[in-house]
Structures are given as C-alpha cells and as structure tokens.
Amino acid sequence: MKKQEKNKVFLPPKKSIMYYIKKDWQLYVLIALPLLFVILFKYAAYPGLRMAFMDYKPAKGYAGSDWVGFEIFQKIFRDGDFIRALKNSLVFNFLDLLVGFPVPIILAILLNELKFPRFKKTSQTILYLPHFLSWVIVASVGYTLFKPETGLINILLRNQGLIQEGIPFLTEKYRWAVTYLLIGVWQTMGWGTIIYLAAITGISGELYEAATVDGANRFRRIWHITLPGIKSTTITLLIMNLGRVMGSNFERLDSFGNVQVRDFQYQLAIYVYEKGLSSGNFSRATAVGLFQSLVGLLLVLLADKFAKSIGEDGLI
Amino acid sequence: MNKKKKNVEFAESQGTSKIKVGDIVIMVIITLLCLTCILPFIHLAAKSVSSNTAVLSKSIFLLPKGINFDAYISIFKDGQLTHSMVYSVLVTVLFTIVGLILTTCAAYPLSRKNFKGRNIFALLLLFSMYFSAGLIPEYLLMKDLGLLNTMWVLILPLAFSPYNTLIMKSFLQATIPDSLEESAKLDGATNFQILFRIVLPLSKSIIATLALFFAVGRWNAYADAKYYITTKALQPIQYLLSNMVLNSSSDSVSLSEAAQVVSTPEVLQAATIMFATLPIICIYPFVQKYFVKGVMIGAVKG
C-alpha cells in the first residue's frame, strides 16, 4: 500500500503506449520474431482442437464434419485401450519419479563430498554424458548389453556360472519394467545433479565448520546441514516433476518397445500416435491429447499454487 | 571449493588424517557409476572393429580382437547412412542458428526491466510450454503450412524454445548489471547497439551452452521425423537408426545387400551406433566446460 502511494507521488503522469513503442521500438521488433513463430507453429494448431468435439472425417474437413459434443470423450473413457494406456502412463511415470527423483540428490551429495577437485570434475563430465545421447542410442546400447543370448551382461553372468540361461531383461514385461526404469534413472542421474550442486554451493561453509567443532561426523553434517540447505530446491523440482505425471516420452517408449512387452509399453503417447497417425482416428487421438494437455496444465497450476502456499518461489 | 579447503585444513589441524574410509567408499561408488557410463561404449567400439568370428564366439568385452574396419567401410559404401549423416548435420546446424537467433530475440527484451508489456509477452511466449494442441492438430497444421516431407518441418516448429529462453533470460538478468545498460543508454546507444556491442559479447558462455542444447536436441530427436516425414532421403540419422537397429527390419537387410557387407549384423549394428554417436562425442568436450556454469546461473535464479 505504502509503496504504491509513494509511487504515485514520484512517477510522472502515465505515458501512452506510443511513447514506449517509440522509445523501445527495437525491442518490440526483436520480440516480434519469436512471437510470430509461436503464433504460427503453436497457437495456430489450437483451433484444430475442435476435432475432439466433432466426428471428424478428413475427407470432409471441419465444415463437413458433424459436431458431437462430448461423445468422443465418453467413447474414450469407455475404451479399454485408453484405460490401459492411462493406467500404464500413470504407473510408470509415478515409478519413474519414485525411483529417479532421489538419485540425483544422493549423487550430488556424494559428488560434493569428493576430496580431489580433478577427480570430481572428471567424474561429473562422465556422468553428464548419457543425458546427451538419444533414446535410440541408449536403447540400442541397452539391447546390446541385455539380450538373452548375445548380450554382454548375460554372457558375463553365464561365464561366471551364475545363470544357466540368458535372462530376458528387455523381452519379459516385468523384467522390462525394471530395466526400462533403471536405464531411465541412469540416463538422467548425472544431469540432475547440476541444480542440486548449485544449491549446495550456496550453503555457507561456516555452518560445516561449526558443526565439525561440535563434533558432528560426516553423516550428521549431511543430515543437518546439506539436506536442509537444498530443501527448497528439492521441493520446487519435486512439484515440477509431479506436474509431468501425465506425459510420457514417445521416443523412450518407442525405442524400448517390442511385441513381448506391449502390455506395459502401451502408454498415452503410443496410444495417440497409433490411433491418430497410424489408424487415422483423428478425433479420438485429439480428444486424448486434449485430456492429457488439460490435466498436465491443471497439475502445473496446482503445483505452483501449492509451492507458493508453503512459501516456495513457485514455477510460473 | 573454498569451503571444502577450509574443511580439509580444519580436519588437519584436528590431527585427523586427510582421507578417511568414507572418502574411499564414496570414490569407489562414483567410479563405478562413471564406469557404467563409459564401459558400454567401449564395449561397442571394441565390437565394431573386431572380426566376425571373435564377435560370434562372444569373446569381445572391452578390447577388440582381429581388428578390421569392414563394418565402417560398408557404412560409407552404402551411402544411405552417410547421406543421412550429412543431412542431419545440415539440419542440426540450421536449427541451432535459427534457435539461437529466436532465443536471443526473446530473451533480451524480456530481461529488460523497463520494457513495457514484458509480462504479457512472456506469458504469450511461455504458455505453449504448458499447453500444446497435441499430435493431430499439429500434424494437420504442418500439412496446411505445406511443411510435410520437407527439411523445414524439422527446423522451424521447434526452433523457438521457451525453456532455453528462460535460461538465457535468467542468465542476462544475473550477469549483466543494469547500470551497464543504463550508462550505454546515456551515451546514446540504441537497444540494438547495446545488444550487439555489450550483451552478446558478455554472453558467450550461455550462447555456447544453448547452442549445445539446441544441437543435441535436434540431433537426437526423431519422433517428429516419424510423424511428419515419409520420404526416405529426408529422414535424419536417428530415425534411420531406429529403423535399422531397433526394428531390425528390412532396412538393415537393404544395407547389407547394397554394400555387399562382409560383417555380421552384430558388428554392423555396433558400428552404426558408434557412427551416429560420434558427432556428440566430438563436440561434447569442447562445450561441456561452459554448460554447467550456464545452466547453474540460469537454474538458480530462474
């Protein structure tokens, strides 16, 4: 309140839009370019969403297709394939979060405890690398390592006499689920440490010294100083990830997919692709996409609100 | 770093030894994790230059046996993979340039505090990150724009990245003091002059970082090619790879026939994977020293 009154006193009278355009026209020119791109390649697709409320026939176009209200949505919610895809998406994204979220935190703490700067730097560089490889490459490498007959892991295990027959890591659905999740963790763990390491750097070194004087060992220092120090970063990232629980990565699923694991691999991203582009069922695929986008947006907004309500910065 | 040093000195003054059991345990864990990141590739590299018999007898682990480059020779002879490689490099370079220009155009005005309307522009630019029309409407849009089965469908739609814009905006706000811009303004500099003479020269590290993000993102993605491109000559290398290695369908056979390869599919696959990974491995060491700093500044303030 007070601030506003102050502003009123010191600010010159409100200037017209033309004044700002004249003053900063170069900035407006600059920003016009990305705006044009967003409008042309993103917003221009929004009107296409009306397909979800139509019985869309590609041959007839929008004008010739009939409006059907929420019929498509009623259909998809009764569609067994959709229910299966939704269930798989939720289960796998939740498991991803459960398994994958703590790993970068633990890894960042371990990296921070390393004594030799050069060793620390080198290992960080190596750990970031998987993040920069495509899912095709990661999956190809995965198949090379995990194939029952010719995979390196199975060969090694067999040579050691630990197993008689190769373990089908990627062609039996429950083993696939575990392998798929762990490879996902492996791919992102190093990259995820960057933000936590940044947060740890922000913690005052004096805290650690004081704790050491008081006789705290390494574990207690981590527990009482490091973890509380990265709490707000952790919460922000957790909430951000919760907002993503609806979307799965098409390329990751596509790369690791095979006939034997279809029960689990069949998630919303695959559903939309197969029903939409492969089978030409545009209305249904669009309705599912819209459902996904809306729930995703809602989750992000709720998460943001929640973050702010517990005193964090929020995302938006 | 400083804090660490102090801790070590402190420990020394207490008479405790410098390295404890805990340190060794941590180093072992980290080393093992690092090994999981590089050993698979050493294994593949070894496989790709080994003789067929050694691979078939499953005796290749980390060192190649009976070294030969037959598999790589057949990749180069085949033409399809090399064509895809050259094409992918071209697409990646164009994409990175367009992406960097758009990101800078958005991030610089958004980082200026007294830029009127910047909240509205930010909302307009960032909203697409949270709500997308989905696959089918976007597919039809690309069709209407006449971009299906062209190289540009891999470049234009994704060239503006809200996420990278946020990183760059935070970087500019954190590293370039307002006073610098204000004094330039007082000296009569225009916004363009400030951008080109002051801001960009000071932003080399974030530009290198974002260039890597754009390049890697484009290089690795193949979903959009799968959606939008049916012409074989316009398929990027990752898409080709997914057809050849993962589906092990007709494509891998066609490669063998065309080039009259002498390698087994195993060796050929290993060589193909190495071939497609090479560009990343080549640029990664040069850019990696920048990106951690760039991302940290962007992330902490963002």
Interface residues (C-beta under 8 A of the other chain):
Chain A: I17 Y20 D24 Q26 L27 Y28 L30 I31 L33 P34 L35 F37 V38 L40 F41 K42 Y43 A44 A45 Y46 P47 G48 L49 M51 L107 L110 L111 E113 L114 K115 P117 F119 T122 S123 Q124 T125 I126 L127 Y128 L129 P130 F132 L133 S134 W135 V136 I137 A139 S140 V141 Y143 T144 L145 T150 L152 I155 L156 W186 M189 G190 I194 I195 L197 A198 A199 T201 G202 I203 S204 G205 Y208 E209 T212 R218 F250 E251 D254 S255 V272 Y273 G276 L277 F282 A285 T286 V288 G289 L290 Q292 S293 L294 G296 L297 V300
Chain B: M1 N2 K3 K4 K6 N7 V8 F10 A11 Q14 K18 I19 K20 G22 D23 I26 M27 I29 I30 T31 L33 C34 T36 C37 I38 P40 F41 H43 L44 K47 K58 F61 I101 L102 T103 T104 C105 A106 Y108 P109 L110 R112 F115 K116 G117 F121 L124 L125 S128 Y130 F131 S132 A133 G134 L135 I136 P137 E138 Y139 L140 L141 L145 L156 P157 A159 F160 T165 T190 N191 F192 L195 V216 W219 N220 A221 Y222 A223 K226 Y227 Q238 L241 S242 V245 L246 E266 Q269 A270 I273 A276 T277 I280 Y284 P285 Q288 V292 V295 M296 A299 V300
